[in-house]
Amino acid sequence: MKYRIRRLTPVECERLQGFPDGWTDIGEYEANGKKQNSSDSKRYRALGNSIAVNCWDGVLHRIADRCTEKTMASLFDGIGGFPLVWNQYGTTVWTSEIDSFCDAVTKRRFAADDSRRNTTD
């Protein structure tokens, strides 16, 4: 019997990392003043370099239980995994990311939250 190995889809990778379906599927975005398109390869790379949301939820839950001030910052945030988890417990006031696709994902997912600013702007 022959077995066939297939590549996981970006949505399956998002699920394995604990992100909602379509988290990295942002379509067109702007980077360095130019329009860019998200691609599966950009999504795979960003997810591979990201945090496992479910694991961090356990860690940050314990930290939040012991903190009186629940405002944090996130350095090299990736695709927004840290604020996705931490915003259940407190506020993330800023993030920083050097990869333009990751930066675009975070901005897209947290655009409505005016308290966040990105230091790469």
N, C-alpha and C positions, 0 to 999 in steps of 0.2 A: 504494500500500500504506500502510495506517495503522499507526502504531506507538503502542503504549500504554506509558506510563511508569508504573511502579509504585513505591511506597515500599518501601524495604528493611525487613525485619522487624527487631525488636530482636535476635534471635539472629544475623542476618546482620551487624548493626552490631557486635555483640560479637566475631564472628569477624574482621571487618575491623580492629578495634582490638587483636586478639590475646588477648582474654579467652576463657575456656572457655564453651561453650554454657550458657546459663541463668544466667550470673554475676549479672545484675541482676534475675532473676526470683525475688524473695524472698517473694512473697505478702504476708501481713499482717505489719506491724511496728508498733512503738510509737514515737511521737514526741510530745514535750511532754505525756506522760501520756495520750495518746489513741491508740486503734488507728487505723492508716492502712492502706490497700491500695496495693500497688505498681500502677502503670499503665504502659501503653506510653509515654505522654507523659513520665512521670518517667524511664523507662528511656532513652528517646531523649535527653532533656536531659542526664542523667548521663553517658551514653556520649559525647555530643558535647563535653562539657567534660572528658573524661578524657584520659589519656595513651595513646599508641600503644605498647602493651606490647612489641611486637617491636623497635621502635626503641630504647626504653630498655634493653632487655636487652643490646644491644650496648654502650651507654654504661656501664651499671653493671657489666658484665663487665670492662671495661677498668679501671674504678675499683677493683673488688674485687681485681684482679691486683696492684695497687700498694699496697693497704692491709694493714696488719698487724692493725689493730682493725677488725672487720667488723660493727660495731653502728652503726646509723643511725636517725635520726628522720625523719618525713615530715610536713611542714606542708601543710595543705589537700590531703589525700590523695585526695579524690574517692571513687571506688568501690573503692579498694584496689589500684590498679595498681602503685604503687611497692612495697609489701610483697610483692605477687605475684611481682614480678621479683626484688627484693633478697633475699628469703628463700631463694633458691637459693644465694646467696653468703655470707650473714651473717644478722643478726637485725635486725628493725625493732622498736624498743622503744616507740614511741608514734606516734600519728597525731592529726591534728586536722582537723575538717571542720565547716563551719557549716550545710550543707544536711542536713536530717534524713533524707532518703532515702539520700543517699550515705553518711552515717554508719551507717545501718541495714545497708546492703549490706556495708560493711567489717566491722562487728561480726558479721554473719552468717557471712561467709566466713572470719573469723579468730577465731571464738569459742573454739576449742579451745586457742589459743595464749595461755596465761596471762601471758606476758611483755609482751603488748601492753596498753596502756591508752589510753583515748581522753580527750583533754583537754576535750571538750565535756560530759562527765558531771559 
